[in-house]
Amino acid sequence: MRSAFDKLISWTGLALVALLLAAGGLLTWANQFVGDQVHDQLVMQDITMPEGDALKSVPEADAAALKQYAGSKLDTGPEAKAFADHYILAHMNAAGDGRTYEEVSGEFIALSDEQKASEEGQALAGLRQTLFMGNTLRGLLLYGYAFATIGTIAGIAAIVSFVGAGVLLVLVALGFRHARREGHLDQPQTGRVPQPV
């Protein structure tokens, strides 16, 4: 009876090993696919991370965050996040005096047609356009960062799946071994039965 239970548990464990191996394979594929897509899409933008005088154009905290990537091609998720949050956003904040696109756009919309046509109105329209483009580029770069992070998580999950499958496979082998041993003990012994003296 114990042998049959051990076999049932071991076969269930073996099915879980197969499931973990399949999950690990799919997660590895997801990690590679996402990583390749993020890299290829970022490379197509042909952005070089700021260095030298370009770093001096942003506040010190932003320059410090960008310094590790200075002069390299923007082709990874962390670089995309750094460029979006510490270069583009720093310039947007400087251009708009800390105002958001929504605030500037609201100011522009509230102007009369005559005010919009004035020099100040045209400057506000230009700022509105600059902040809109900055927000758009930031959003796209941050999506790249988000997908790169998802790819990294998929890679970690793949490793965990493969390790889990390996540990479970060892336990399955021990379960089958134990079932075999219990099976031998459950069988009736043949041969001479000792006689009492």
N, C-alpha and C positions, 0 to 999 in steps of 0.2 A: 504494500500500500504506500509506504513512504517513498519507494522507488518511483512509482507512477507520479506522485506529487512533485518530486524533484525533476522528473522529465518534463512535466507540464510547465513548471516555472522556468526551466532551462530553455525550452522551445519558445516560450513567450519572450524571454530575454534575448534570444537569437533574432526574433522578429524585430525587437526594439533596436538591436544592433544594426540591422538592415535599414530601419527607418532613420536612425542617426547618421548612418553613412550617406544615405540619399540626401538628407537635410544638409549635411556638411558639404556635399558636392554642389548642391544648388546655392548654398550660401557663398561658397568659393567662387562660383560663376558670377553671382550678383556682385561680389566684391570686385572682381576683375572688370566686369561690364561697367559698373558705375565709375570705377577709377579711370578706365579708358575714356569714357564719355566726358567726364569732367575735365580730364587733361586735354583731350582733343578740342573741346569747345573753348576752353580758356586759351589754349595756344593760338587758336584762330583769331582771337582778339588782338594778338601781338602787343601786349602791354608789358613794358619793362618796369619793374618796381623802382620807385624813386630813390635817388641817391644824391649826394653832394648838396648843391644849392636847392634842389627840389625838397630835400628834407628840412632845410632851413625855412621853407615857406609855411610850415605847419608848426603848431605848438610843440614844446619839448616832449610832452608825454606821447603825442602821436608819432613824433620822429623816433623816439625810443622804441616804440612798438614796430615801426617799419624797418629799423636799422638792420635787423637780422636777415632781411630779404633784399637789402639794397643792391640794385643793379641786376638782379636775377630776372628771368622771364617769369611772368605770372602764369603758373601752370598747375597750382595745387589749391585745394580748398582753403587751407589756412592762409595762404598768400592772398586769395580772393577776399577773405574776411578782413585781413589787415588793410588791404588797399581800400576796401569799401568803408570801413569804420574809421580809419586813421588818416586817409588821404582825401578821398572824395568828400566825406562828411566834414572834415576839417575845413576844406575849401568852401563847401556849401554854407557852413556856419559863419565863416568869415564874410562871404559875399552877402549873405542875408542878415548879418548882425544877429545871428541866432534864431531868426524867424524861419518857420517851416514853409514848404511850398504852399500848403493850405492857407496859411496866414497871408502870404504875399499874393496868392491868387485871389483871395477874398478882397484884399485892398484894391487890386487891379479891377476886378469886376465892379466894385462899388464906384469907380470913377465914371464921370460922364464921358460921352464921346469926345468932347472938346478936350477934357483932361487927359484922356488916353492918347490923343494926338500930340500933346505937348511933349517937350523934351523930358520932363520928369515922368510923364506917363509912359513914354517909350523906354526909358531906363527901367521902370518897374516891370514893363512887359518883358524886357530882356532878362531881368533877374528871375521873373516867373519862369521863363523858358529854361534858364540855367538850372534852377532848382528842380524843375520837372525832369530834365535830362539826367541830373545827378541822382535823383531818386530812382529813376528807371535803371540806370547803370548799377547803382548800389543794390537794388533789388535782384537784378540778374546775377551779380557776383555773389550775393548772399545765398541765392538758391544753389549756386555751384558749391558753396561751402556746405550747405545743408545736405546736398546729395553726397558730397565727399564724406561727410560724417556718417551718413547712412551706410555707405560702402565700407567704411572702417568698422562700423558695428557688425556688419554682415561678415567681415573677415574674422573678427574676434569670435562671433557666434559659430563660424565654421570650425575654428580651432577647438572650441569647447565641445562641439558635436563629435569631432573626430576623437578627442581625448575620452569623452564619455563612451563612445562606441568601443574604444580599446579597453577601458576598464570593465565595461559590461561584458565584453567578449571573454575576458579572463574569468569573470564570475560565472558565465555560462559554461565554460570548460570545466570549472570546478564543480558546478552543479551536475553536469553529465557524469563526471567522475564519481561524485558522491552517489548518484542514482545507480551507477553500475555496482558500486560497492554494496549498497543497500539491497540491490537485486540479488546478489550472491548470498546475502544473509537471509533473505526471505525464502530462498529455495530450500526444500527439505534435503537434509543430508542423507546420502545413500551409503551403503556399506554396513559393516557389522555394528550392531548396537552393543555397547559393553554390558556384560552380564554382571549382576551383583555377586559378590563372593560369599 
